Amino acid sequence: MTLEISNIMQKHPAYIDGASTIYDGAKKMTEENKGSLLLGSAESMKGIVTERDIIKAIAGGKSLTAPVGDVATKENLIVVHENDSITKAAVLMSKHNIRHLIVKSENGAVTGVLSTRDLMRESYTLKELANVKNSDWFGSD
């Protein structure tokens, strides 16, 4: 049995406007206990900003009042579908050295976010990932 992403993903992603500040993004992540925010709205998702993006921006000297959209990933977004396997998601995360994937339905609507935390939270996920061949994994931090 292959476990699908829809079984473990966060079904209610948080959104933020790209013009909001980096501070606003960090505050919203804290308030909603999320490691990422989708840029835009459910109807018009423009990108994703993660904890790592904010940390890198601050460490690089960006002001907390700079627009969060300036540090978000807006191109070459890595997307999975709800019915994809968690193995596919884990391999994509490893290959692209990322911790969050945008999840879409078959009709292209954003339905959630999958994080490495979501993968690790489920013991049966770990069992399924144990069956992935070493050659399918790519380096990550």
C-alpha positions, 0 to 999 in steps of 0.5 A: 500500500502506498501512502498518499500525500493527502493523508498527512498534508496540512490541509489549511495553508496560511497565506500572506500578501507579498507586500506584507513585511518580513516581520509580519510573515515571521509573526504569522508563522509563529501565531499559526504554528506554520513553517511556511506561508503561501504568497497571495491567496487560495485563488491566486497563489504566487509563491511560498516563503519559509522559515529558512527564507526569513532566516537567510534574509535577516542573516543577509542584512535584509530589514524586517520591514522589507516586503516578504515577497522579496524573499519568497520563492516565486519561480520554479515552485516544486509542486506535488499532487494530493494523490502522489506518494509520500515517497515521491514527496520525500525524494523531491524534498531531498533532491531540491534541498527543500522542506516544504512542498505545495500540494495541488489537486488534479484540477490545479487548485492549491489544497495544502502544504506538505512539510518534512515535519508532516512526513516525520510525524507518522510512524508508518511514513518512516516505514514506507520511506525505509524502502526507498533505494539509496540511489533515489536519495539526493543530499540534504541538510 
